[in-house]
Amino acid sequence: MGALTTQSGRSLAALSETEIIQRIVAALSDACPVFPAGPGGDCAVFENQSDQKYRVSTIDSVILGRHFDLACSGAKAGRKLVQRNLSDLAAAGATPSDALLSFIVGADVESDWLEDFAHGAGRAAANVGLKIVGGDICRGTMGTFSATLALQGHSSRILTRHTCQVGDIIFVTGKLGGSIYGHHLDFMARLKEGQWLCAQSTVTACTDLSDGLAKDLPGLIGSRFNARIDLGAVPISEDAQALAKADGKPGLEHALQDGEDYELLFTSSPTQADLIAATFQKNFPKTLLSQIGKVEAGKGEVFSLADNQPIKSGGFSHFD
């Protein structure tokens, strides 16, 4: 029996990513606050003592071989780490404040590449006023590189998942799918858009699209609601269409399941949905906004508007 096994002998390969997270949260017990101060949203949300009512926290990583490959420059990998975290803040409508940066680095990683990584991360942070105030670095095995950013921000209200209502309209920013063709390394978190959504009281819930629409939408609505989606209204990116020609899968499948879109998926009360859409486009004319469905009573399932067939909850998972 190895050092990282138990008597049960059941490895992580037998569990889904959701099951792994659920077990960790349960095992943390009293040390883990309940949602929204604890796990369950894009950010954890706490009462704040400043003029902004809430403090929000998030953490995310980039890992060589998982989030980028050896062909990726250090600057792009560093930028991606910051933007991934900022995308979570965008979903909470928050303003970034400070962060801690930690590394696990093999001795064979080139010092110039690591410095380039830091330059990329530093520029991305400075562009939005984020201060990297400390961190840690540890030596890992040869060929290892991972970096983790723990980020803090502030928000005027709680904008998170599971807070939609029956009848709410579902919107998504941007175009989806085909991120492997470059978008996964070259994107900007929708920070300003998220802050604007947070200021609109009729916006009821929000999340960012990191794992794919088909997986992140059930996470947005929670277990008390269903979503009914007009598949014809789902915005499919040009890269998803190109990827569809290369691998034979429909472009819509890529838009639903590819992940790493880093767009915002949100809901609005039905009486104000048209006004939200019109005002959003006036404020952000370069950001596509699509109305793709509505919220119904249910149990966390997603259905096609056209034929009432269920839409499989698929997408990216770290443990598939």
Stockholm file with secondary structure:
# STOCKHOLM 1.0

chainA/1-320         MGALTTQSGRSLAALSETEIIQRIVAALSDACPVFPAGPGGDCAVFENQSDQKYRVSTIDSVILGRHFDLACSGAKAGRKLVQRNLSDLAAAGATPSDALLSFIVGADVESDWLEDFAHGAGRAAANVGLKIVGGDICRGTMGTFSATLALQGHSSRILTRHTCQVGDIIFVTGKLGGSIYGHHLDFMARLKEGQWLCAQSTVTACTDLSDGLAKDLPGLIGSRFNARIDLGAVPISEDAQALAKADGKPGLEHALQDGEDYELLFTSSPTQADLIAATFQKNFPKTLLSQIGKVEAGKGEVFSLADNQPIKSGGFSHFD
#=GR chainA/1-320 SS CCTTCCTTCCCGGGSCHHHHHHHHHHHHGGGSCCTTTSSSSSSEEEECSSSSSEEEEEEEEEEBTTTBCTTSCHHHHHHHHHHHHHHHHHHTTCEEEEEEEEEEEETTSCHHHHHHHHHHHHHHHHTTTCEEEEEEEEEESTTCEEEEEEEEEEESSCCCSSCCCTTCEEEEESCBSCGGGTTTTSCCCCHHHHHHHHTCTTEEEEEECSSCHHHHHHHHHCTTEEEEECGGGSCBCHHHHHHHHHHCCCHHHHHHHCCCCCCEEEEECGGGHHHHHHHHHHHCTTSCEEEEEEEEESSSCEEETTTCCBCCCCCCCTTC
#=GC SS_cons         CCTTCCTTCCCGGGSCHHHHHHHHHHHHGGGSCCTTTSSSSSSEEEECSSSSSEEEEEEEEEEBTTTBCTTSCHHHHHHHHHHHHHHHHHHTTCEEEEEEEEEEEETTSCHHHHHHHHHHHHHHHHTTTCEEEEEEEEEESTTCEEEEEEEEEEESSCCCSSCCCTTCEEEEESCBSCGGGTTTTSCCCCHHHHHHHHTCTTEEEEEECSSCHHHHHHHHHCTTEEEEECGGGSCBCHHHHHHHHHHCCCHHHHHHHCCCCCCEEEEECGGGHHHHHHHHHHHCTTSCEEEEEEEEESSSCEEETTTCCBCCCCCCCTTC
//
